[in-house]
Amino acid sequence: MTKQDYINQAEEHLFHVYNRFPVVFDHGMGTYLYDTDGKEYLDFASGIGVMAFGYGNAAYEQALNAQIAKLLHTSNLYYHPALVEAGTKLCRVAQMDKAFFTNSGAEAIEGAIKVAKKYAFLRDGFAGHEVIAMEHSFHGRTVGALSVTGTDHYREPFYPLMDGVKFATFNDLDSVKRQVTDKTCAIILEPLQGEGGIYPATNEFMEGLRSLCDEKDILLIFDEIQCGMGRTGAMYTWQHYGVRPDVMTTAKALGGGVPVGAFLLTDRVAKASLVPGDHGTTYGGNPLVCAAVAKSIDLMEELQLPAHVTELTGYFEEKLEHFTQKYDFVKGYRGMGFMQGLLIDESIPVGSIVSKALEEGLVVLSAGGNVLRMLPPLVMEKEGFDEMEARLTRVLDAFTTE
Ligand SMILES: *Cc1c(COP(=O)(O)O)cnc(C)c1O
């Protein structure tokens, strides 16, 4: 089949809910992807922050193959070794006490919201509690997760969503305080906002939220689905700030490519929230994904990826600085570690740059506020950043001469 055959057949049978780029990927190797015509692409997207180890890692594939041959699924009515291993390792690297595995990021958010509601219900003896979320946040597409997502156009057609959600301004502690009532049960945020436009939290904001939550017995929920698992140079981004959440969500890179997420809690919250019967999932934490989680954490540590990210962040940022200096329509950059955004002037829709980059053999992403988002695999080396600079220069040059 030709590329166009694939695209035509896809559009005939798949619900058109994505405006996909006209690329048909066939395989990947290292930090490169290849389409069905054999064209090579340097990957600065990682399948939206998932493929931390790149493509074709032999040790990872061997671990998954071994688990497939042994036991694929059991349900959560029973224990299995991979679940024990994944849960133990995840709690250790996340510095949290208890884990619950889900099938996606959105489901991890759903679980976190239920934890907060149940915690407040047990404390107060009644329901009807409120959650404070941030403008420009992104927490997923299920109804609960959408309710705490601060982007109107994702939400509007689906009203009424979950009741009792209030929005505050990211990095503005007073705006959060203004939304607190005696019904507030949780404050949820991404320590480094992703889809909304790559906004890092300030130290003062993170510390202020922790004090506020301690003072009012509100649960602090960090969504580390995109910024966690080594991406910013720590296993989890909150560890840079030294501000520990009560509940944390993780997904995307957690399983190195398989669909898995988790929410994690402190012992204190675990003991005073959900109990057997309150929550569950058929697939969540099945043997296959747990083998992937356990191996991903092993690889993260063996390859010392958080340290690698920290070491190369300056090199990455130098490239972004070059673009900022060279092109008038590049207004700057922001981010942490291997999660960076190049700020593009509104006169050039960032989607057109992403399209042009694909033509030049470079996979990048966009984010809110006309940001060119880059999430390279965490194994990206200096030569990869040099290659990105060369390819993106060709792309941006094309916009200069237009
Ligand atoms: C991607 C993302 C989600 C949703 O995860 P899914 O696996 O797509 O459901 C939630 N929060 C953040 C911060 C994300 O980046």
The ligand as an SDF file (V2000), in Angstrom:
LIG
                    3D

 15 15  0  0  0  0  0  0  0  0999 V2000
   -1.2410   13.6620   28.4720 C   0  0  0  0  0  0  0  0  0  0  0  0
   -1.6270   14.2370   29.7840 C   0  0  0  0  0  0  0  0  0  0  0  0
   -2.7450   13.7740   30.4940 C   0  0  0  0  0  0  0  0  0  0  0  0
   -3.6940   12.7450   29.9210 C   0  0  0  0  0  0  0  0  0  0  0  0
   -3.0830   11.5220   29.7200 O   0  0  0  0  0  0  0  0  0  0  0  0
   -3.7920   10.4440   28.7270 P   0  0  0  0  0  0  0  0  0  0  0  0
   -2.9190    9.2390   28.8550 O   0  0  0  0  0  0  0  0  0  0  0  0
   -3.7930   11.0460   27.3770 O   0  0  0  0  0  0  0  0  0  0  0  0
   -5.1560   10.2180   29.2550 O   0  0  0  0  0  0  0  0  0  0  0  0
   -2.9890   14.3090   31.7330 C   0  0  0  0  0  0  0  0  0  0  0  0
   -2.1830   15.2460   32.2650 N   0  0  0  0  0  0  0  0  0  0  0  0
   -1.0960   15.7090   31.6250 C   0  0  0  0  0  0  0  0  0  0  0  0
   -0.2310   16.7320   32.2780 C   0  0  0  0  0  0  0  0  0  0  0  0
   -0.7940   15.2390   30.3600 C   0  0  0  0  0  0  0  0  0  0  0  0
    0.2580   15.7290   29.6910 O   0  0  0  0  0  0  0  0  0  0  0  0
  1  2  1  0
  2  3  1  0
  2 14  2  0
  3  4  1  0
  3 10  2  0
  4  5  1  0
  5  6  1  0
  6  7  2  0
  6  8  1  0
  6  9  1  0
 10 11  1  0
 11 12  2  0
 12 13  1  0
 12 14  1  0
 14 15  1  0
M  END
$$$$
